[in-house]
């Protein structure tokens, strides 16, 4: 997939852990163009957990990597774009925010 780094997103989320993908799921469902930037893998730090026994909806438990992938797929189902990259810098002092990453620069603008 070729990334469009000239696009201005409604919502830009740094971190693809449970909070990041939870936010992405709801912003995408609300019709906002959303991008998640994650350095490691889907799920963030939880992906490194051997077993997660206390996450809602998984009464038998689930390994952390699979849980992260499920979170990512849930958000992407509603249009979230995921970029695997490291954030190198942010500029938040103007109406259009600029996030510089190892995959290029991404923009988030006012709604």
N, C-alpha and C positions, 0 to 999 in steps of 0.2 A: 504494500500500500504506500502510495506517495503522500507525504504529509504536506498539507497546505498551511505554511507558516505565515501567510499574509492574511488569513482569516481572523476576524475578531469574534471571539466566543462570548456568549452571555455569562458563562460560569467557567472558571478555570480552577481546578482543585489540585493542590500539590499534595500527593500522598494517596496511594491506592490501598490503604488499610480499611478496616471495617467502617470507620467514620467517613473516610473519603468516598468509598463506594456507596455507603448509605446516603450521603448527600447527593452524589451523582445520580443515583436511582431516582430520587425525588425531584431534582431539578430537571432531569431529562423527561420524566413523566409529566412535568408541568409545561413542557414544550420549550424549555430553554436549551440552547445549543451548549453542550457541556463537554469539557475535556478534562481527563485525569492524567496527571504526570506522575509516574511511579518509577523510582530508581531500581528497586529490586525485582519483585514479581507481584502479580496480583495478590492482594491480601497484606502486602507489606510485611511487617515482622511476624504476623500470625502464620504466614506461609512457612516459617522456620519451625513451627511447633509440630512435634511428632503427633500429638493427639489433642483434640479440643473436646472436652467432655461437658462443657457448660455453656454452649452457644444455643440460643433459642431456635427451635425448629429442627434440631438434630438430636432427638431423644436417645439415640444410640451412640452419639459422638461422631466426630469426623476428623480426618487428618487436616492439619493446617493448610497445606498446599491446595487440597481439593476445595476447602472452604473458600479460600481466596479466589480460585477460578470461578466458583459459583457466584460469588459477589460480583466479579467482573462481568460475567455473562448476563447477570440480572440487569446491571446498569446498561450494558451495551444493547440489550434487547430493546431499550427505549431510546437509543440513539447516542449514548455516551461514546466518545472517542477516547481510547486509551493510548498513551505514548509512553514507551519505556525509555526513560532518560533521566539524567541527573540534572537538577536545577543548579545553575551556576550563579545566577543573580536575579534580582527582581527590582523593578522600578515602579513604585506605587504612588508617586507624587503627582500624576496627571490623571485626567479622566479615563484615558485608555492605559491600562496597566500592561507592563512589558515583563515577560518572564523569559529569561535566557536559559537555555538548556543545552545539553550535549547533542540534542536532535534538532536544534534550531531555536528561533525566538518565537514565542507565542504571545497572543494579545487577548486581553479581556477588556471589554468596553461597557459603558453604561447601558442599562436596559432602557 
